[in-house]
């Protein structure tokens, strides 16, 4: 299974890790300088959850992010899962 949220479609993104060297000016140095930028992956906060849907009277297993879980708590499981096309 891919690292993608079933509800929001959030997936792994690429980013950059900036390495800096030197002493900060306010600490008496000549300033911090960028020495290199390394590519890295930024993964979503995914969880596999069993969500109870009262309208269907059953559990639905979905892989979702923490933000999608908050959306389900706010708008209701049936509405969110139906809009995402899961049920």
N, C-alpha and C positions, 0 to 999 in steps of 0.2 A: 504494500500500500504506500502511495506517495505521501510526502510530507506536505499535504495540502489540507486546509480546513474545508470541511464539507459545506459549511454555511456561508462563510465570507469569501472563500477562495484564496485566503492568505497562503503564500508559499515561501520557500526559502529565497532570500534575496542575497545579492552580493554587495559587499561594502569594502571599506578600506580601513586598515589599522595604521595610524600615523605614528611613526617612531620619531621622537624628538630627543636631542641631546643638548647639553649646555646648562648653565645656571641662569635662573630667571633674573631679570634686571633688578627687581626689588630685593633680591637676595644678594646683590653685589656683583652679578655676572654681566655678560654682554648680551644676554637674551637667549631664548631657546630657539633652536634651528631644526627644521625638518630634515632628517637624514634619509628616510625611505618610507614608502607607502606599500604595505603588504595587503594583498587581497585576502578577504575572509568572507565566510558565509554567515548570514544572520538568519537564524532559524526561528520560526514562529513557536509560541508557547502552546504546543499541541497536547491534547488529552483524548484518550478514547473513553467515552462515557456511555452508559445506558441511561437514556432519558425516558421517563414515564410520560406517555401521552394519554391523558384521561379520555379524550374523544375516541381513541382507537382501543382503549382498555388494554394496552400492551406497552412493552418497552421497545425502544428503537436504539440500536447501537450506532453511534456516530463518532467520527474523529473531528474534533473541533478545537478552536483556540479558546483561551480564557475570556477574550473579549466576546466571542460568539456565545459563550455560556452566560455572560451578563445580558446579552441581547435576548436569550431564551427566557431568563428570569424576568425581564422587563415586559416582553411582548407575548409570552406564552409559547409553549413548545409546539403546539399544533400549527399556529400561524407561521412561525419562523421556519419549521421544517417543510411546510407546504410551499412557502415562497421559494425555498432553496431547491425544491423539486425532489426531496428525499422521500416524501410520502404523497 
